[in-house]
Amino acid sequence: MTTTSELTPPQAQSGPAEKSGRDGSVRRRLMGAGKQMHAGPLTYVVLAVFALVSLAPLLWTVVAASRTNQRLAETPPPLWIGGNLFKNLQSAWEEGGLGTAMVNSTIVAGTITVGTVLFSTLAGFAFAKLRFRFSNVLLLLTIGTMMIPPQLAVVPLYLWMSELGWSNQLQTVILPTLVSAFGTFFMRQYLIQALPSELIEAARVDGASSLRIVWHVVFPAARPAMAVLGLLTFVMAWNDFLWPIIALNQQNPTVQVALNSLGTGYVPDQAVIMAGALLGTLPLLIAFLLFGKQIVGGIMQGAIKG
């Protein structure tokens, strides 16, 4: 005759002691998941090495900008800051006209950043959440433009800008880069995961217009990715050299075009050139120091939501 214990599954035969043991192990795992992990000495050593390697070019720029051209040509080269830093900075500022160049670069990089982030977010939202004809074809065409070398478009782009009468004007540099294929693809990939379709449908049911959905739903959800894209775009626009050197002249330059005019003598003054490079890098360092915490926080927020 079959007993009740034989019909009972093994999981049901476990006693209160086993259940309490399992509950205790689960509780310990949950408590351990909330604890902060501490790095060991080896981790600090590795991070310090990576930090020194990353800062080495900037440190060398400061050292070279504080020396004379003759001292930089000697062997071994200097390894510490000299006494000519402010003199070389003043020479680079005056010779390169960096005052006007800084203003122009701020206008160009700022406008390109705002336009790229705005248009890329709107286009990324359309490709990610809206349904329309030929959306896949248009997305493939957009991605395909990233495979075309930008050097191929220099000559027709210059002829087009000349026909518009925009030669040596800042809009010549701004207009062709207001839309980014990479930015569109980046925002599309982010919004696919970060923006639930149910949230958009709920807003439509509540009677929200398309503009209100974009402003109150899409932009808040895309804020972390917009911050990252904005930083990358600003750095690329500030450091762009090829198209500005073709489209602008020395009377209306950006920072990179102005730096090209330094050290044009028979014996280029490398110390002044490095001082100009240091001045051109300072705005990027200041921008990261001011907004780096918000950008990193946005990345972490997006990672947690994903």
PEUR-V522193 format. One record per backbone hydrogen bond with DSSP energy under -0.5 kcal/mol. NH is the residue of the N-H (numbers start at 1). CO is the residue of the C=O. Records with the same first field share a line. If there is no record, write none. Layout:
NH->CO / CO
This chain:
7->3
8->4
12->9
13->9 / 10
14->11
19->15
20->16
21->17
22->18
23->19
24->20
25->21
26->22
27->23
28->24
29->25
30->26
31->27
32->28
33->29
34->30
35->32
44->40
45->41
46->42
47->43
48->44
49->45
50->46
51->47
52->48
53->49
54->50
55->51
56->52
59->55
60->56
61->57
62->58
63->59
64->60
65->61
66->62 / 63
67->64
72->68
73->69
74->70 / 71
84->66
88->84
89->85
90->86
91->87
92->88
93->89
94->90
95->91
96->92
97->93
98->93
101->97
102->98
103->99
104->100
105->101
106->102
107->103
108->104
109->105
110->106
111->107
112->108
113->109
114->110
115->111
116->112
117->113
118->114
119->115
120->116
121->117
122->118
123->119
124->120
125->121
126->122
127->123
128->124
129->125
130->125 / 126
132->130
135->132
138->134
139->135
140->136
141->137
142->138
143->139
144->140
145->141
146->143
147->144
148->145
149->147
152->149
153->150
154->151
157->153
158->154
159->155
160->156
161->157
162->158
163->159
164->160
165->162
166->161
168->247
169->166
172->169
173->169 / 170
174->170
175->171
176->172
177->174
178->175
184->180
185->181
186->182
187->183
188->184
189->185
190->186
191->187
192->188
193->189 / 190
194->190
195->191
196->194
199->196
200->196
201->197
202->198
203->199
204->200
205->201
206->202
207->204
208->203
213->209
214->210
215->211
216->212
217->213
218->213
219->214
221->217
222->218
223->219 / 220
226->222
227->223
228->224
229->225
230->226
231->227
232->228
233->229
234->230
235->231
236->232
237->233
238->234
239->235
240->236
245->241
246->242 / 243
247->243
248->244
252->249
255->101
258->254
259->255
260->256
261->257 / 258
262->259
264->261
268->266
270->268
273->269
274->270
275->271
276->272
277->273
278->274
279->275
280->276
281->277
282->278
283->279
284->281
285->281
286->282
287->283
288->284
289->285
290->286
291->287
292->288
295->291
296->292
297->293
298->294
299->295
300->296
301->297
302->298
303->299
304->300
305->301
306->302
